[in-house]
Amino acid sequence: MFHQERHIDVLARINERHVLLVEDKTLTRYHDEQLTRYRNLVTEGKTLLCNVNTDEVFPMYFKTGNHSLRELEYA
């Protein structure tokens, strides 16, 4: 079982330099500028990763689950 840090779905350091930040949506859609807020938390040193430069963070919005054609029209 994994614990989300600051509600970030996936936060991982890759090759000691790059940071992958993933927001996964299943039954909802992107809202409240989550990726921007999470990126700020990471670059301000408010996560366990500490000392992360802005150009090292790669945020990604990822939507999983079943999607109707109507829902895809509004994405």
C-alpha positions as a Markdown table, in Angstrom:
| # | Residue | x | y | z |
|---|---|---|---|---|
| 1 | Met | 0.0 | 0.0 | 0.0 |
| 2 | Phe | 1.3 | 3.4 | -0.9 |
| 3 | His | 0.6 | 6.7 | 0.8 |
| 4 | Gln | -0.1 | 9.8 | -1.2 |
| 5 | Glu | 2.0 | 12.8 | -0.2 |
| 6 | Arg | -0.1 | 16.0 | -0.2 |
| 7 | His | -2.8 | 14.2 | -2.3 |
| 8 | Ile | -0.4 | 13.8 | -5.2 |
| 9 | Asp | -1.2 | 10.5 | -6.9 |
| 10 | Val | 2.3 | 9.7 | -8.2 |
| 11 | Leu | 5.4 | 11.6 | -7.2 |
| 12 | Ala | 8.7 | 9.9 | -8.2 |
| 13 | Arg | 12.3 | 10.9 | -8.7 |
| 14 | Ile | 13.8 | 9.4 | -11.8 |
| 15 | Asn | 17.6 | 9.1 | -12.3 |
| 16 | Glu | 18.2 | 11.3 | -9.3 |
| 17 | Arg | 17.3 | 14.4 | -11.3 |
| 18 | His | 13.9 | 14.3 | -13.0 |
| 19 | Val | 10.6 | 14.3 | -11.0 |
| 20 | Leu | 7.5 | 12.7 | -12.4 |
| 21 | Leu | 4.3 | 14.2 | -11.0 |
| 22 | Val | 1.1 | 12.4 | -12.0 |
| 23 | Glu | -2.5 | 13.3 | -11.4 |
| 24 | Asp | -4.8 | 10.3 | -12.1 |
| 25 | Lys | -8.5 | 10.9 | -12.6 |
| 26 | Thr | -10.9 | 8.0 | -12.6 |
| 27 | Leu | -14.5 | 9.3 | -12.0 |
| 28 | Thr | -13.8 | 13.0 | -12.1 |
| 29 | Arg | -12.1 | 15.5 | -14.4 |
| 30 | Tyr | -9.3 | 17.9 | -13.9 |
| 31 | His | -10.2 | 20.7 | -11.5 |
| 32 | Asp | -8.7 | 23.4 | -9.3 |
| 33 | Glu | -5.4 | 23.7 | -11.1 |
| 34 | Gln | -4.2 | 20.6 | -9.3 |
| 35 | Leu | -1.1 | 20.1 | -11.4 |
| 36 | Thr | 0.0 | 23.7 | -10.9 |
| 37 | Arg | -0.6 | 23.5 | -7.1 |
| 38 | Tyr | 1.3 | 20.2 | -6.8 |
| 39 | Arg | 4.2 | 21.4 | -8.9 |
| 40 | Asn | 4.5 | 24.4 | -6.6 |
| 41 | Leu | 4.5 | 22.2 | -3.6 |
| 42 | Val | 7.3 | 20.2 | -5.1 |
| 43 | Thr | 9.4 | 23.2 | -6.2 |
| 44 | Glu | 8.9 | 25.0 | -2.9 |
| 45 | Gly | 10.4 | 22.0 | -1.0 |
| 46 | Lys | 7.1 | 21.0 | 0.7 |
| 47 | Thr | 7.4 | 17.3 | -0.2 |
| 48 | Leu | 9.8 | 14.6 | 0.9 |
| 49 | Leu | 11.8 | 15.1 | -2.3 |
| 50 | Cys | 13.1 | 18.6 | -1.2 |
| 51 | Asn | 15.2 | 20.8 | -3.4 |
| 52 | Val | 13.6 | 20.3 | -6.8 |
| 53 | Asn | 14.1 | 22.8 | -9.6 |
| 54 | Thr | 11.2 | 23.8 | -11.8 |
| 55 | Asp | 12.8 | 22.5 | -14.9 |
| 56 | Glu | 13.2 | 19.0 | -13.3 |
| 57 | Val | 9.4 | 18.5 | -12.7 |
| 58 | Phe | 7.3 | 16.8 | -15.4 |
| 59 | Pro | 3.6 | 17.0 | -14.5 |
| 60 | Met | 1.2 | 14.7 | -16.2 |
| 61 | Tyr | -2.6 | 14.5 | -16.2 |
| 62 | Phe | -3.8 | 11.0 | -16.7 |
| 63 | Lys | -7.4 | 9.8 | -17.0 |
| 64 | Thr | -8.2 | 6.1 | -16.5 |
| 65 | Gly | -11.4 | 4.1 | -16.5 |
| 66 | Asn | -14.3 | 3.8 | -18.9 |
| 67 | His | -15.1 | 6.9 | -20.9 |
| 68 | Ser | -18.3 | 7.6 | -22.8 |
| 69 | Leu | -18.1 | 9.4 | -26.2 |
| 70 | Arg | -20.1 | 12.2 | -24.7 |
| 71 | Glu | -17.6 | 12.7 | -21.9 |
| 72 | Leu | -14.7 | 12.7 | -24.4 |
| 73 | Glu | -16.4 | 15.6 | -26.2 |
| 74 | Tyr | -16.1 | 17.8 | -23.1 |
| 75 | Ala | -12.5 | 16.8 | -22.1 |
